[in-house]
Amino acid sequence: MKLNDWAKKQGINYGTCWRRLTKGTLPTGVKMKQLSSGAVLVTKAMPAIISTVGLYARISSSDQKNDLEGQLGRIVTYANSQG
């Protein structure tokens, strides 16, 4: 996979990715190879793993407290369904 495509999949700007490559500060497990043409390929990409997430729900007044519990329930259900 080209470096530009890998950067997009990781949500990283290409320039930032290039700087990290030249400084040797890419995440552990990421292998890059520069071809004689100058193109940079990712030969082994680190899997995107999210270990912790934050859930946010709000109400505008205290009399809506029951609505808050319902919101949290829906958010938890959705987060669990997405892994």
mmCIF file of the N, C-alpha and C atoms, coordinates in Angstrom:
data_MODEL
# 
_entry.id   MODEL 
# 
loop_
_atom_site.group_PDB 
_atom_site.id 
_atom_site.type_symbol 
_atom_site.label_atom_id 
_atom_site.label_alt_id 
_atom_site.label_comp_id 
_atom_site.label_asym_id 
_atom_site.label_entity_id 
_atom_site.label_seq_id 
_atom_site.pdbx_PDB_ins_code 
_atom_site.Cartn_x 
_atom_site.Cartn_y 
_atom_site.Cartn_z 
_atom_site.occupancy 
_atom_site.B_iso_or_equiv 
_atom_site.pdbx_formal_charge 
_atom_site.auth_seq_id 
_atom_site.auth_comp_id 
_atom_site.auth_asym_id 
_atom_site.auth_atom_id 
_atom_site.pdbx_PDB_model_num 
ATOM 1   N N  . MET A 1 1  ? 0.850   -1.165 0.000  1.00 0.00 ? 1  MET A N  1 
ATOM 2   C CA . MET A 1 1  ? 0.000   0.000  0.000  1.00 0.00 ? 1  MET A CA 1 
ATOM 3   C C  . MET A 1 1  ? 0.901   1.235  0.000  1.00 0.00 ? 1  MET A C  1 
ATOM 4   N N  . LYS A 1 2  ? 0.533   2.225  -0.768 1.00 0.00 ? 2  LYS A N  1 
ATOM 5   C CA . LYS A 1 2  ? 1.328   3.449  -0.810 1.00 0.00 ? 2  LYS A CA 1 
ATOM 6   C C  . LYS A 1 2  ? 1.204   4.208  0.516  1.00 0.00 ? 2  LYS A C  1 
ATOM 7   N N  . LEU A 1 3  ? 2.249   4.965  0.832  1.00 0.00 ? 3  LEU A N  1 
ATOM 8   C CA . LEU A 1 3  ? 2.283   5.722  2.083  1.00 0.00 ? 3  LEU A CA 1 
ATOM 9   C C  . LEU A 1 3  ? 1.092   6.673  2.188  1.00 0.00 ? 3  LEU A C  1 
ATOM 10  N N  . ASN A 1 4  ? 0.737   7.335  1.100  1.00 0.00 ? 4  ASN A N  1 
ATOM 11  C CA . ASN A 1 4  ? -0.379  8.271  1.109  1.00 0.00 ? 4  ASN A CA 1 
ATOM 12  C C  . ASN A 1 4  ? -1.685  7.564  1.480  1.00 0.00 ? 4  ASN A C  1 
ATOM 13  N N  . ASP A 1 5  ? -1.926  6.392  0.892  1.00 0.00 ? 5  ASP A N  1 
ATOM 14  C CA . ASP A 1 5  ? -3.144  5.629  1.191  1.00 0.00 ? 5  ASP A CA 1 
ATOM 15  C C  . ASP A 1 5  ? -3.151  5.155  2.638  1.00 0.00 ? 5  ASP A C  1 
ATOM 16  N N  . TRP A 1 6  ? -1.992  4.692  3.127  1.00 0.00 ? 6  TRP A N  1 
ATOM 17  C CA . TRP A 1 6  ? -1.898  4.236  4.516  1.00 0.00 ? 6  TRP A CA 1 
ATOM 18  C C  . TRP A 1 6  ? -2.176  5.390  5.478  1.00 0.00 ? 6  TRP A C  1 
ATOM 19  N N  . ALA A 1 7  ? -1.604  6.558  5.177  1.00 0.00 ? 7  ALA A N  1 
ATOM 20  C CA . ALA A 1 7  ? -1.808  7.725  6.038  1.00 0.00 ? 7  ALA A CA 1 
ATOM 21  C C  . ALA A 1 7  ? -3.289  8.082  6.113  1.00 0.00 ? 7  ALA A C  1 
ATOM 22  N N  . LYS A 1 8  ? -3.982  8.045  4.973  1.00 0.00 ? 8  LYS A N  1 
ATOM 23  C CA . LYS A 1 8  ? -5.423  8.350  4.959  1.00 0.00 ? 8  LYS A CA 1 
ATOM 24  C C  . LYS A 1 8  ? -6.201  7.358  5.818  1.00 0.00 ? 8  LYS A C  1 
ATOM 25  N N  . LYS A 1 9  ? -5.871  6.070  5.701  1.00 0.00 ? 9  LYS A N  1 
ATOM 26  C CA . LYS A 1 9  ? -6.574  5.051  6.493  1.00 0.00 ? 9  LYS A CA 1 
ATOM 27  C C  . LYS A 1 9  ? -6.340  5.224  7.987  1.00 0.00 ? 9  LYS A C  1 
ATOM 28  N N  . GLN A 1 10 ? -5.174  5.744  8.353  1.00 0.00 ? 10 GLN A N  1 
ATOM 29  C CA . GLN A 1 10 ? -4.854  5.947  9.765  1.00 0.00 ? 10 GLN A CA 1 
ATOM 30  C C  . GLN A 1 10 ? -5.365  7.291  10.275 1.00 0.00 ? 10 GLN A C  1 
ATOM 31  N N  . GLY A 1 11 ? -5.834  8.145  9.361  1.00 0.00 ? 11 GLY A N  1 
ATOM 32  C CA . GLY A 1 11 ? -6.298  9.475  9.750  1.00 0.00 ? 11 GLY A CA 1 
ATOM 33  C C  . GLY A 1 11 ? -5.151  10.429 10.036 1.00 0.00 ? 11 GLY A C  1 
ATOM 34  N N  . ILE A 1 12 ? -4.016  10.198 9.375  1.00 0.00 ? 12 ILE A N  1 
ATOM 35  C CA . ILE A 1 12 ? -2.825  11.017 9.569  1.00 0.00 ? 12 ILE A CA 1 
ATOM 36  C C  . ILE A 1 12 ? -2.547  11.780 8.282  1.00 0.00 ? 12 ILE A C  1 
ATOM 37  N N  . ASN A 1 13 ? -2.163  13.038 8.402  1.00 0.00 ? 13 ASN A N  1 
ATOM 38  C CA . ASN A 1 13 ? -1.769  13.829 7.242  1.00 0.00 ? 13 ASN A CA 1 
ATOM 39  C C  . ASN A 1 13 ? -0.522  13.214 6.619  1.00 0.00 ? 13 ASN A C  1 
ATOM 40  N N  . TYR A 1 14 ? -0.451  13.220 5.281  1.00 0.00 ? 14 TYR A N  1 
ATOM 41  C CA . TYR A 1 14 ? 0.688   12.631 4.583  1.00 0.00 ? 14 TYR A CA 1 
ATOM 42  C C  . TYR A 1 14 ? 2.004   13.284 5.014  1.00 0.00 ? 14 TYR A C  1 
ATOM 43  N N  . GLY A 1 15 ? 2.021   14.609 5.153  1.00 0.00 ? 15 GLY A N  1 
ATOM 44  C CA . GLY A 1 15 ? 3.237   15.315 5.562  1.00 0.00 ? 15 GLY A CA 1 
ATOM 45  C C  . GLY A 1 15 ? 3.713   14.881 6.938  1.00 0.00 ? 15 GLY A C  1 
ATOM 46  N N  . THR A 1 16 ? 2.772   14.725 7.850  1.00 0.00 ? 16 THR A N  1 
ATOM 47  C CA . THR A 1 16 ? 3.120   14.257 9.195  1.00 0.00 ? 16 THR A CA 1 
ATOM 48  C C  . THR A 1 16 ? 3.685   12.846 9.132  1.00 0.00 ? 16 THR A C  1 
ATOM 49  N N  . CYS A 1 17 ? 3.074   12.010 8.323  1.00 0.00 ? 17 CYS A N  1 
ATOM 50  C CA . CYS A 1 17 ? 3.545   10.634 8.165  1.00 0.00 ? 17 CYS A CA 1 
ATOM 51  C C  . CYS A 1 17 ? 4.957   10.609 7.576  1.00 0.00 ? 17 CYS A C  1 
ATOM 52  N N  . TRP A 1 18 ? 5.214   11.452 6.589  1.00 0.00 ? 18 TRP A N  1 
ATOM 53  C CA . TRP A 1 18 ? 6.535   11.522 5.967  1.00 0.00 ? 18 TRP A CA 1 
ATOM 54  C C  . TRP A 1 18 ? 7.589   11.969 6.977  1.00 0.00 ? 18 TRP A C  1 
ATOM 55  N N  . ARG A 1 19 ? 7.257   12.989 7.799  1.00 0.00 ? 19 ARG A N  1 
ATOM 56  C CA . ARG A 1 19 ? 8.205   13.462 8.817  1.00 0.00 ? 19 ARG A CA 1 
ATOM 57  C C  . ARG A 1 19 ? 8.512   12.356 9.820  1.00 0.00 ? 19 ARG A C  1 
ATOM 58  N N  . ARG A 1 20 ? 7.476   11.636 10.240 1.00 0.00 ? 20 ARG A N  1 
ATOM 59  C CA . ARG A 1 20 ? 7.703   10.533 11.188 1.00 0.00 ? 20 ARG A CA 1 
ATOM 60  C C  . ARG A 1 20 ? 8.577   9.450  10.571 1.00 0.00 ? 20 ARG A C  1 
ATOM 61  N N  . LEU A 1 21 ? 8.374   9.195  9.281  1.00 0.00 ? 21 LEU A N  1 
ATOM 62  C CA . LEU A 1 21 ? 9.196   8.201  8.585  1.00 0.00 ? 21 LEU A CA 1 
ATOM 63  C C  . LEU A 1 21 ? 10.657  8.627  8.558  1.00 0.00 ? 21 LEU A C  1 
ATOM 64  N N  . THR A 1 22 ? 10.915  9.883  8.206  1.00 0.00 ? 22 THR A N  1 
ATOM 65  C CA . THR A 1 22 ? 12.297  10.350 8.105  1.00 0.00 ? 22 THR A CA 1 
ATOM 66  C C  . THR A 1 22 ? 12.974  10.462 9.469  1.00 0.00 ? 22 THR A C  1 
ATOM 67  N N  . LYS A 1 23 ? 12.179  10.706 10.522 1.00 0.00 ? 23 LYS A N  1 
ATOM 68  C CA . LYS A 1 23 ? 12.749  10.787 11.870 1.00 0.00 ? 23 LYS A CA 1 
ATOM 69  C C  . LYS A 1 23 ? 12.827  9.421  12.550 1.00 0.00 ? 23 LYS A C  1 
ATOM 70  N N  . GLY A 1 24 ? 12.184  8.428  11.954 1.00 0.00 ? 24 GLY A N  1 
ATOM 71  C CA . GLY A 1 24 ? 12.175  7.099  12.554 1.00 0.00 ? 24 GLY A CA 1 
ATOM 72  C C  . GLY A 1 24 ? 11.242  6.991  13.734 1.00 0.00 ? 24 GLY A C  1 
ATOM 73  N N  . THR A 1 25 ? 10.159  7.779  13.744 1.00 0.00 ? 25 THR A N  1 
ATOM 74  C CA . THR A 1 25 ? 9.232   7.780  14.878 1.00 0.00 ? 25 THR A CA 1 
ATOM 75  C C  . THR A 1 25 ? 7.858   7.203  14.525 1.00 0.00 ? 25 THR A C  1 
ATOM 76  N N  . LEU A 1 26 ? 7.818   6.316  13.544 1.00 0.00 ? 26 LEU A N  1 
ATOM 77  C CA . LEU A 1 26 ? 6.549   5.656  13.222 1.00 0.00 ? 26 LEU A CA 1 
ATOM 78  C C  . LEU A 1 26 ? 6.198   4.672  14.334 1.00 0.00 ? 26 LEU A C  1 
ATOM 79  N N  . PRO A 1 27 ? 4.909   4.344  14.492 1.00 0.00 ? 27 PRO A N  1 
ATOM 80  C CA . PRO A 1 27 ? 4.518   3.400  15.537 1.00 0.00 ? 27 PRO A CA 1 
ATOM 81  C C  . PRO A 1 27 ? 5.196   2.046  15.376 1.00 0.00 ? 27 PRO A C  1 
ATOM 82  N N  . THR A 1 28 ? 5.362   1.354  16.473 1.00 0.00 ? 28 THR A N  1 
ATOM 83  C CA . THR A 1 28 ? 5.959   0.023  16.469 1.00 0.00 ? 28 THR A CA 1 
ATOM 84  C C  . THR A 1 28 ? 5.106   -0.911 15.610 1.00 0.00 ? 28 THR A C  1 
ATOM 85  N N  . GLY A 1 29 ? 5.749   -1.718 14.800 1.00 0.00 ? 29 GLY A N  1 
ATOM 86  C CA . GLY A 1 29 ? 5.035   -2.681 13.970 1.00 0.00 ? 29 GLY A CA 1 
ATOM 87  C C  . GLY A 1 29 ? 4.783   -2.204 12.556 1.00 0.00 ? 29 GLY A C  1 
ATOM 88  N N  . VAL A 1 30 ? 5.019   -0.926 12.278 1.00 0.00 ? 30 VAL A N  1 
ATOM 89  C CA . VAL A 1 30 ? 4.803   -0.388 10.938 1.00 0.00 ? 30 VAL A CA 1 
ATOM 90  C C  . VAL A 1 30 ? 6.108   -0.486 10.158 1.00 0.00 ? 30 VAL A C  1 
ATOM 91  N N  . LYS A 1 31 ? 6.066   -1.183 9.040  1.00 0.00 ? 31 LYS A N  1 
ATOM 92  C CA . LYS A 1 31 ? 7.251   -1.365 8.199  1.00 0.00 ? 31 LYS A CA 1 
ATOM 93  C C  . LYS A 1 31 ? 7.068   -0.576 6.902  1.00 0.00 ? 31 LYS A C  1 
ATOM 94  N N  . MET A 1 32 ? 8.038   0.250  6.581  1.00 0.00 ? 32 MET A N  1 
ATOM 95  C CA . MET A 1 32 ? 8.003   1.040  5.355  1.00 0.00 ? 32 MET A CA 1 
ATOM 96  C C  . MET A 1 32 ? 9.182   0.649  4.479  1.00 0.00 ? 32 MET A C  1 
ATOM 97  N N  . LYS A 1 33 ? 8.971   0.718  3.177  1.00 0.00 ? 33 LYS A N  1 
ATOM 98  C CA . LYS A 1 33 ? 10.032  0.411  2.228  1.00 0.00 ? 33 LYS A CA 1 
ATOM 99  C C  . LYS A 1 33 ? 9.994   1.460  1.123  1.00 0.00 ? 33 LYS A C  1 
ATOM 100 N N  . GLN A 1 34 ? 11.135  2.116  0.887  1.00 0.00 ? 34 GLN A N  1 
ATOM 101 C CA . GLN A 1 34 ? 11.208  3.100  -0.189 1.00 0.00 ? 34 GLN A CA 1 
ATOM 102 C C  . GLN A 1 34 ? 11.813  2.436  -1.420 1.00 0.00 ? 34 GLN A C  1 
ATOM 103 N N  . LEU A 1 35 ? 11.089  2.518  -2.526 1.00 0.00 ? 35 LEU A N  1 
ATOM 104 C CA . LEU A 1 35 ? 11.538  1.928  -3.776 1.00 0.00 ? 35 LEU A CA 1 
ATOM 105 C C  . LEU A 1 35 ? 12.541  2.843  -4.460 1.00 0.00 ? 35 LEU A C  1 
ATOM 106 N N  . SER A 1 36 ? 13.257  2.310  -5.437 1.00 0.00 ? 36 SER A N  1 
ATOM 107 C CA . SER A 1 36 ? 14.239  3.118  -6.166 1.00 0.00 ? 36 SER A CA 1 
ATOM 108 C C  . SER A 1 36 ? 13.579  4.278  -6.907 1.00 0.00 ? 36 SER A C  1 
ATOM 109 N N  . SER A 1 37 ? 12.281  4.155  -7.204 1.00 0.00 ? 37 SER A N  1 
ATOM 110 C CA . SER A 1 37 ? 11.552  5.236  -7.867 1.00 0.00 ? 37 SER A CA 1 
ATOM 111 C C  . SER A 1 37 ? 11.225  6.377  -6.910 1.00 0.00 ? 37 SER A C  1 
ATOM 112 N N  . GLY A 1 38 ? 11.417  6.135  -5.606 1.00 0.00 ? 38 GLY A N  1 
ATOM 113 C CA . GLY A 1 38 ? 11.108  7.143  -4.601 1.00 0.00 ? 38 GLY A CA 1 
ATOM 114 C C  . GLY A 1 38 ? 9.793   6.890  -3.884 1.00 0.00 ? 38 GLY A C  1 
ATOM 115 N N  . ALA A 1 39 ? 8.965   6.019  -4.452 1.00 0.00 ? 39 ALA A N  1 
ATOM 116 C CA . ALA A 1 39 ? 7.683   5.699  -3.826 1.00 0.00 ? 39 ALA A CA 1 
ATOM 117 C C  . ALA A 1 39 ? 7.925   4.970  -2.507 1.00 0.00 ? 39 ALA A C  1 
ATOM 118 N N  . VAL A 1 40 ? 7.078   5.253  -1.524 1.00 0.00 ? 40 VAL A N  1 
ATOM 119 C CA . VAL A 1 40 ? 7.183   4.606  -0.215 1.00 0.00 ? 40 VAL A CA 1 
ATOM 120 C C  . VAL A 1 40 ? 5.988   3.676  -0.056 1.00 0.00 ? 40 VAL A C  1 
ATOM 121 N N  . LEU A 1 41 ? 6.265   2.419  0.280  1.00 0.00 ? 41 LEU A N  1 
ATOM 122 C CA . LEU A 1 41 ? 5.224   1.421  0.478  1.00 0.00 ? 41 LEU A CA 1 
ATOM 123 C C  . LEU A 1 41 ? 5.199   0.969  1.927  1.00 0.00 ? 41 LEU A C  1 
ATOM 124 N N  . VAL A 1 42 ? 4.005   0.729  2.417  1.00 0.00 ? 42 VAL A N  1 
ATOM 125 C CA . VAL A 1 42 ? 3.832   0.148  3.744  1.00 0.00 ? 42 VAL A CA 1 
ATOM 126 C C  . VAL A 1 42 ? 3.753   -1.355 3.532  1.00 0.00 ? 42 VAL A C  1 
ATOM 127 N N  . THR A 1 43 ? 4.708   -2.098 4.084  1.00 0.00 ? 43 THR A N  1 
ATOM 128 C CA . THR A 1 43 ? 4.743   -3.538 3.880  1.00 0.00 ? 43 THR A CA 1 
ATOM 129 C C  . THR A 1 43 ? 4.032   -4.308 4.985  1.00 0.00 ? 43 THR A C  1 
ATOM 130 N N  . LYS A 1 44 ? 3.906   -3.703 6.144  1.00 0.00 ? 44 LYS A N  1 
ATOM 131 C CA . LYS A 1 44 ? 3.188   -4.340 7.240  1.00 0.00 ? 44 LYS A CA 1 
ATOM 132 C C  . LYS A 1 44 ? 2.576   -3.227 8.075  1.00 0.00 ? 44 LYS A C  1 
ATOM 133 N N  . ALA A 1 45 ? 1.264   -3.134 8.049  1.00 0.00 ? 45 ALA A N  1 
ATOM 134 C CA . ALA A 1 45 ? 0.591   -2.059 8.771  1.00 0.00 ? 45 ALA A CA 1 
ATOM 135 C C  . ALA A 1 45 ? 0.148   -2.532 10.142 1.00 0.00 ? 45 ALA A C  1 
ATOM 136 N N  . MET A 1 46 ? 0.280   -1.646 11.108 1.00 0.00 ? 46 MET A N  1 
ATOM 137 C CA . MET A 1 46 ? -0.175  -1.920 12.458 1.00 0.00 ? 46 MET A CA 1 
ATOM 138 C C  . MET A 1 46 ? -1.703  -1.859 12.475 1.00 0.00 ? 46 MET A C  1 
ATOM 139 N N  . PRO A 1 47 ? -2.385  -2.862 13.042 1.00 0.00 ? 47 PRO A N  1 
ATOM 140 C CA . PRO A 1 47 ? -3.838  -2.827 13.092 1.00 0.00 ? 47 PRO A CA 1 
ATOM 141 C C  . PRO A 1 47 ? -4.327  -1.705 14.005 1.00 0.00 ? 47 PRO A C  1 
ATOM 142 N N  . ALA A 1 48 ? -5.412  -1.094 13.611 1.00 0.00 ? 48 ALA A N  1 
ATOM 143 C CA . ALA A 1 48 ? -6.002  -0.030 14.424 1.00 0.00 ? 48 ALA A CA 1 
ATOM 144 C C  . ALA A 1 48 ? -6.790  -0.684 15.559 1.00 0.00 ? 48 ALA A C  1 
ATOM 145 N N  . ILE A 1 49 ? -6.323  -0.509 16.786 1.00 0.00 ? 49 ILE A N  1 
ATOM 146 C CA . ILE A 1 49 ? -6.980  -1.094 17.955 1.00 0.00 ? 49 ILE A CA 1 
ATOM 147 C C  . ILE A 1 49 ? -7.349  0.025  18.911 1.00 0.00 ? 49 ILE A C  1 
ATOM 148 N N  . ILE A 1 50 ? -8.619  0.068  19.244 1.00 0.00 ? 50 ILE A N  1 
ATOM 149 C CA . ILE A 1 50 ? -9.082  1.047  20.218 1.00 0.00 ? 50 ILE A CA 1 
ATOM 150 C C  . ILE A 1 50 ? -9.380  0.284  21.494 1.00 0.00 ? 50 ILE A C  1 
ATOM 151 N N  . SER A 1 51 ? -8.673  0.625  22.547 1.00 0.00 ? 51 SER A N  1 
ATOM 152 C CA . SER A 1 51 ? -8.876  -0.111 23.792 1.00 0.00 ? 51 SER A CA 1 
ATOM 153 C C  . SER A 1 51 ? -9.813  0.606  24.750 1.00 0.00 ? 51 SER A C  1 
ATOM 154 N N  . THR A 1 52 ? -9.968  1.916  24.586 1.00 0.00 ? 52 THR A N  1 
ATOM 155 C CA . THR A 1 52 ? -10.817 2.682  25.483 1.00 0.00 ? 52 THR A CA 1 
ATOM 156 C C  . THR A 1 52 ? -11.577 3.725  24.687 1.00 0.00 ? 52 THR A C  1 
ATOM 157 N N  . VAL A 1 53 ? -12.829 3.896  25.021 1.00 0.00 ? 53 VAL A N  1 
ATOM 158 C CA . VAL A 1 53 ? -13.620 4.950  24.399 1.00 0.00 ? 53 VAL A CA 1 
ATOM 159 C C  . VAL A 1 53 ? -14.340 5.724  25.492 1.00 0.00 ? 53 VAL A C  1 
ATOM 160 N N  . GLY A 1 54 ? -14.732 6.926  25.181 1.00 0.00 ? 54 GLY A N  1 
ATOM 161 C CA . GLY A 1 54 ? -15.526 7.736  26.099 1.00 0.00 ? 54 GLY A CA 1 
ATOM 162 C C  . GLY A 1 54 ? -16.909 7.929  25.513 1.00 0.00 ? 54 GLY A C  1 
ATOM 163 N N  . LEU A 1 55 ? -17.919 7.840  26.338 1.00 0.00 ? 55 LEU A N  1 
ATOM 164 C CA . LEU A 1 55 ? -19.290 8.056  25.895 1.00 0.00 ? 55 LEU A CA 1 
ATOM 165 C C  . LEU A 1 55 ? -19.806 9.336  26.534 1.00 0.00 ? 55 LEU A C  1 
ATOM 166 N N  . TYR A 1 56 ? -20.527 10.139 25.751 1.00 0.00 ? 56 TYR A N  1 
ATOM 167 C CA . TYR A 1 56 ? -20.998 11.425 26.239 1.00 0.00 ? 56 TYR A CA 1 
ATOM 168 C C  . TYR A 1 56 ? -22.491 11.545 25.998 1.00 0.00 ? 56 TYR A C  1 
ATOM 169 N N  . ALA A 1 57 ? -23.218 11.887 27.042 1.00 0.00 ? 57 ALA A N  1 
ATOM 170 C CA . ALA A 1 57 ? -24.646 12.165 26.940 1.00 0.00 ? 57 ALA A CA 1 
ATOM 171 C C  . ALA A 1 57 ? -24.923 13.385 27.813 1.00 0.00 ? 57 ALA A C  1 
ATOM 172 N N  . ARG A 1 58 ? -25.945 14.150 27.448 1.00 0.00 ? 58 ARG A N  1 
ATOM 173 C CA . ARG A 1 58 ? -26.253 15.337 28.245 1.00 0.00 ? 58 ARG A CA 1 
ATOM 174 C C  . ARG A 1 58 ? -27.743 15.623 28.218 1.00 0.00 ? 58 ARG A C  1 
ATOM 175 N N  . ILE A 1 59 ? -28.155 16.376 29.217 1.00 0.00 ? 59 ILE A N  1 
ATOM 176 C CA . ILE A 1 59 ? -29.519 16.880 29.293 1.00 0.00 ? 59 ILE A CA 1 
ATOM 177 C C  . ILE A 1 59 ? -29.442 18.362 29.583 1.00 0.00 ? 59 ILE A C  1 
ATOM 178 N N  . SER A 1 60 ? -30.514 19.079 29.267 1.00 0.00 ? 60 SER A N  1 
ATOM 179 C CA . SER A 1 60 ? -30.493 20.526 29.473 1.00 0.00 ? 60 SER A CA 1 
ATOM 180 C C  . SER A 1 60 ? -31.120 20.942 30.799 1.00 0.00 ? 60 SER A C  1 
ATOM 181 N N  . SER A 1 61 ? -31.844 20.036 31.446 1.00 0.00 ? 61 SER A N  1 
ATOM 182 C CA . SER A 1 61 ? -32.403 20.376 32.755 1.00 0.00 ? 61 SER A CA 1 
ATOM 183 C C  . SER A 1 61 ? -32.567 19.108 33.588 1.00 0.00 ? 61 SER A C  1 
ATOM 184 N N  . SER A 1 62 ? -32.655 19.281 34.897 1.00 0.00 ? 62 SER A N  1 
ATOM 185 C CA . SER A 1 62 ? -32.688 18.120 35.799 1.00 0.00 ? 62 SER A CA 1 
ATOM 186 C C  . SER A 1 62 ? -33.966 17.293 35.645 1.00 0.00 ? 62 SER A C  1 
ATOM 187 N N  . ASP A 1 63 ? -35.044 17.878 35.146 1.00 0.00 ? 63 ASP A N  1 
ATOM 188 C CA . ASP A 1 63 ? -36.273 17.102 34.986 1.00 0.00 ? 63 ASP A CA 1 
ATOM 189 C C  . ASP A 1 63 ? -36.199 16.122 33.804 1.00 0.00 ? 63 ASP A C  1 
ATOM 190 N N  . GLN A 1 64 ? -35.105 16.147 33.059 1.00 0.00 ? 64 GLN A N  1 
ATOM 191 C CA . GLN A 1 64 ? -34.902 15.227 31.936 1.00 0.00 ? 64 GLN A CA 1 
ATOM 192 C C  . GLN A 1 64 ? -33.969 14.074 32.301 1.00 0.00 ? 64 GLN A C  1 
ATOM 193 N N  . LYS A 1 65 ? -33.780 13.838 33.592 1.00 0.00 ? 65 LYS A N  1 
ATOM 194 C CA . LYS A 1 65 ? -32.835 12.818 34.024 1.00 0.00 ? 65 LYS A CA 1 
ATOM 195 C C  . LYS A 1 65 ? -33.161 11.443 33.436 1.00 0.00 ? 65 LYS A C  1 
ATOM 196 N N  . ASN A 1 66 ? -34.431 11.099 33.328 1.00 0.00 ? 66 ASN A N  1 
ATOM 197 C CA . ASN A 1 66 ? -34.803 9.810  32.740 1.00 0.00 ? 66 ASN A CA 1 
ATOM 198 C C  . ASN A 1 66 ? -34.355 9.723  31.283 1.00 0.00 ? 66 ASN A C  1 
ATOM 199 N N  . ASP A 1 67 ? -34.382 10.838 30.568 1.00 0.00 ? 67 ASP A N  1 
ATOM 200 C CA . ASP A 1 67 ? -33.919 10.862 29.184 1.00 0.00 ? 67 ASP A CA 1 
ATOM 201 C C  . ASP A 1 67 ? -32.426 10.563 29.109 1.00 0.00 ? 67 ASP A C  1 
ATOM 202 N N  . LEU A 1 68 ? -31.665 10.991 30.114 1.00 0.00 ? 68 LEU A N  1 
ATOM 203 C CA . LEU A 1 68 ? -30.233 10.751 30.148 1.00 0.00 ? 68 LEU A CA 1 
ATOM 204 C C  . LEU A 1 68 ? -29.937 9.253  30.207 1.00 0.00 ? 68 LEU A C  1 
ATOM 205 N N  . GLU A 1 69 ? -30.657 8.540  31.038 1.00 0.00 ? 69 GLU A N  1 
ATOM 206 C CA . GLU A 1 69 ? -30.462 7.094  31.151 1.00 0.00 ? 69 GLU A CA 1 
ATOM 207 C C  . GLU A 1 69 ? -30.749 6.413  29.815 1.00 0.00 ? 69 GLU A C  1 
ATOM 208 N N  . GLY A 1 70 ? -31.781 6.845  29.119 1.00 0.00 ? 70 GLY A N  1 
ATOM 209 C CA . GLY A 1 70 ? -32.113 6.280  27.817 1.00 0.00 ? 70 GLY A CA 1 
ATOM 210 C C  . GLY A 1 70 ? -31.031 6.565  26.790 1.00 0.00 ? 70 GLY A C  1 
ATOM 211 N N  . GLN A 1 71 ? -30.517 7.803  26.812 1.00 0.00 ? 71 GLN A N  1 
ATOM 212 C CA . GLN A 1 71 ? -29.432 8.166  25.896 1.00 0.00 ? 71 GLN A CA 1 
ATOM 213 C C  . GLN A 1 71 ? -28.216 7.266  26.125 1.00 0.00 ? 71 GLN A C  1 
ATOM 214 N N  . LEU A 1 72 ? -27.830 7.125  27.383 1.00 0.00 ? 72 LEU A N  1 
ATOM 215 C CA . LEU A 1 72 ? -26.666 6.301  27.706 1.00 0.00 ? 72 LEU A CA 1 
ATOM 216 C C  . LEU A 1 72 ? -26.865 4.853  27.272 1.00 0.00 ? 72 LEU A C  1 
ATOM 217 N N  . GLY A 1 73 ? -28.071 4.348  27.457 1.00 0.00 ? 73 GLY A N  1 
ATOM 218 C CA . GLY A 1 73 ? -28.358 2.979  27.035 1.00 0.00 ? 73 GLY A CA 1 
ATOM 219 C C  . GLY A 1 73 ? -28.182 2.808  25.534 1.00 0.00 ? 73 GLY A C  1 
ATOM 220 N N  . ARG A 1 74 ? -28.691 3.763  24.757 1.00 0.00 ? 74 ARG A N  1 
ATOM 221 C CA . ARG A 1 74 ? -28.553 3.688  23.295 1.00 0.00 ? 74 ARG A CA 1 
ATOM 222 C C  . ARG A 1 74 ? -27.096 3.819  22.870 1.00 0.00 ? 74 ARG A C  1 
ATOM 223 N N  . ILE A 1 75 ? -26.359 4.705  23.535 1.00 0.00 ? 75 ILE A N  1 
ATOM 224 C CA . ILE A 1 75 ? -24.951 4.901  23.189 1.00 0.00 ? 75 ILE A CA 1 
ATOM 225 C C  . ILE A 1 75 ? -24.140 3.640  23.500 1.00 0.00 ? 75 ILE A C  1 
ATOM 226 N N  . VAL A 1 76 ? -24.373 3.044  24.653 1.00 0.00 ? 76 VAL A N  1 
ATOM 227 C CA . VAL A 1 76 ? -23.654 1.822  25.036 1.00 0.00 ? 76 VAL A CA 1 
ATOM 228 C C  . VAL A 1 76 ? -23.966 0.697  24.052 1.00 0.00 ? 76 VAL A C  1 
ATOM 229 N N  . THR A 1 77 ? -25.242 0.561  23.690 1.00 0.00 ? 77 THR A N  1 
ATOM 230 C CA . THR A 1 77 ? -25.639 -0.468 22.719 1.00 0.00 ? 77 THR A CA 1 
ATOM 231 C C  . THR A 1 77 ? -24.930 -0.269 21.396 1.00 0.00 ? 77 THR A C  1 
ATOM 232 N N  . TYR A 1 78 ? -24.895 0.972  20.913 1.00 0.00 ? 78 TYR A N  1 
ATOM 233 C CA . TYR A 1 78 ? -24.227 1.276  19.647 1.00 0.00 ? 78 TYR A CA 1 
ATOM 234 C C  . TYR A 1 78 ? -22.719 0.998  19.747 1.00 0.00 ? 78 TYR A C  1 
ATOM 235 N N  . ALA A 1 79 ? -22.079 1.469  20.814 1.00 0.00 ? 79 ALA A N  1 
ATOM 236 C CA . ALA A 1 79 ? -20.634 1.275  20.967 1.00 0.00 ? 79 ALA A CA 1 
ATOM 237 C C  . ALA A 1 79 ? -20.297 -0.216 21.008 1.00 0.00 ? 79 ALA A C  1 
ATOM 238 N N  . ASN A 1 80 ? -21.093 -0.992 21.716 1.00 0.00 ? 80 ASN A N  1 
ATOM 239 C CA . ASN A 1 80 ? -20.849 -2.433 21.780 1.00 0.00 ? 80 ASN A CA 1 
ATOM 240 C C  . ASN A 1 80 ? -21.033 -3.098 20.425 1.00 0.00 ? 80 ASN A C  1 
ATOM 241 N N  . SER A 1 81 ? -22.026 -2.634 19.663 1.00 0.00 ? 81 SER A N  1 
ATOM 242 C CA . SER A 1 81 ? -22.242 -3.235 18.340 1.00 0.00 ? 81 SER A CA 1 
ATOM 243 C C  . SER A 1 81 ? -21.103 -2.921 17.373 1.00 0.00 ? 81 SER A C  1 
ATOM 244 N N  . GLN A 1 82 ? -20.371 -1.836 17.624 1.00 0.00 ? 82 GLN A N  1 
ATOM 245 C CA . GLN A 1 82 ? -19.243 -1.446 16.768 1.00 0.00 ? 82 GLN A CA 1 
ATOM 246 C C  . GLN A 1 82 ? -17.921 -2.039 17.255 1.00 0.00 ? 82 GLN A C  1 
ATOM 247 N N  . GLY A 1 83 ? -17.980 -2.751 18.332 1.00 0.00 ? 83 GLY A N  1 
ATOM 248 C CA . GLY A 1 83 ? -16.781 -3.407 18.857 1.00 0.00 ? 83 GLY A CA 1 
ATOM 249 C C  . GLY A 1 83 ? -15.969 -2.488 19.723 1.00 0.00 ? 83 GLY A C  1 
# 
